[in-house]
Amino acid sequence: MNTTLVIMAAGMGSRFGGLKQAQAVTDDGKGILDFSVFDAKKAGFDKVVFIIRKDVEEEFKELIGNRIAKTIDVDYVIQDTSVLPEGRTKPFGTGHAILCCKDVVKTPFCIINADDYYGCHAFIEVEKHLENAKKGEYAMVAYQMGNTLSKNGTVTRGVCSLSKDGYLQSIEEVQKIDSTGHCVYQGKEGTLPATTPVSMNLWGLTTDIFDILEEEYAKFLKTADLMKDEFYIPLVIGDAVKNGKATVKAYINKDVWHGITYREDLPEVKEAIAGYVKAGLYEGL
């Protein structure tokens, strides 16, 4: 079965200060995306779709896209910013980004963030799930929260509640989690255990998600504060689970996630990936 990797690369990179999707993490200029695409292709994905902003299209293709297109079929989707109200420059969020793919993505697909390193096991599990998935049978990779935090500032994570048989029951976007796990969760200040399952926006989806997104986006436009609110894909999926429109099998991954939220995260990411290269995980890349 054909499967597509959809990469959300339209973020503004405000905390990083620049186009962090193109940030080199190796001495020869490779970025996190090179490693994610390598892992996904090895797992069985045969196409990549980049979601980008129009204002970075040429730069993105020059720095990343053209290089990756030499190894796998690549397509692009521009996240539409013409729908933004006057005075807002930030896109409406990950849910809107995925909805923009409706006319391009025609197979079961996996979505990831451009600036996150997920490890090879995550792609293997999701691709295997998608090969047999029926309509509404989604998947996610849940990481242990302690393996996803930054020493350089607070982060936002999708904190997950899972059933005993490993299915997503609910997900809550929790902001300002520090390196110890301290945050405000469900209205209470405290510290979440390091083993708390969290979503890092790695989802396996079937194409019926586009109809769900279209319906929820219409509601968003009518009820949200369009100057500041965002249309998040985890919240849409969480509502679909709650309303019986979908199930989400959670695959627990104990690998250490690596990402570039802050510029100060770079040395740690570079060191980790250098270790994986040295260990022989990326021969041929």
JOCORFEN-V152961 format. One record per pair of residues at least 4 apart in sequence whose C-alpha atoms are under 6 Angstrom apart, sorted by the first residue. I is the first residue (numbers start at 1). J is the second residue. Records with the same first field share a line. If there is no record, write none. Layout:
BEGIN
I=J / J
END
This chain:
BEGIN
1=131
3=45 / 107 / 108 / 109
4=45 / 47 / 48 / 109
5=48 / 109 / 110 / 111
6=48 / 49 / 110 / 111
7=50 / 111 / 112 / 113 / 114
8=51 / 113 / 114
9=51 / 52 / 114
10=51 / 52 / 53
13=17 / 18
15=262
16=262 / 263
21=114 / 115
23=31
24=29 / 30 / 31
25=30 / 31 / 270
26=30
37=41
39=120
40=45 / 123
41=45
43=123 / 124
47=73 / 74
48=74
49=74 / 75 / 76
50=76
51=77 / 78
52=78 / 79
53=78 / 79
54=78
56=60
60=64
61=65 / 66
62=66
65=69
69=73 / 74
79=97
88=227
92=230 / 231
93=230 / 231 / 232
94=232 / 233
95=231 / 232 / 233
99=210
101=105
108=205 / 206
109=204 / 205
110=203 / 204
111=202 / 203
112=201 / 202
115=259 / 260
116=258 / 259
117=257 / 258 / 259
118=257
123=127
126=204
133=137
135=206
136=246
137=246 / 247
138=204 / 205 / 247 / 248
139=203 / 204 / 248 / 249 / 250
140=202 / 203 / 204 / 250
141=202 / 250 / 251 / 252
142=197 / 198 / 199 / 251 / 252 / 253
143=197 / 198 / 253
144=195 / 196 / 197
145=194 / 195 / 196 / 197 / 198
146=194
147=256 / 257
148=257
149=179
150=179
151=179
154=176 / 177 / 178
155=176 / 177
156=174 / 175 / 176
157=173 / 174
158=171 / 172 / 173 / 198 / 199
159=171 / 172 / 198
160=170 / 171 / 197 / 198
161=169 / 170
162=166 / 167 / 168 / 169
163=167
166=250
167=248 / 249 / 250
168=248
170=238
171=238
177=181 / 182 / 183
178=182
181=191 / 192
182=190 / 191
183=189 / 190
184=188 / 189
213=217
220=224
225=229
234=238
240=245 / 246
241=245 / 246 / 247
260=265
276=281
277=281 / 282
END
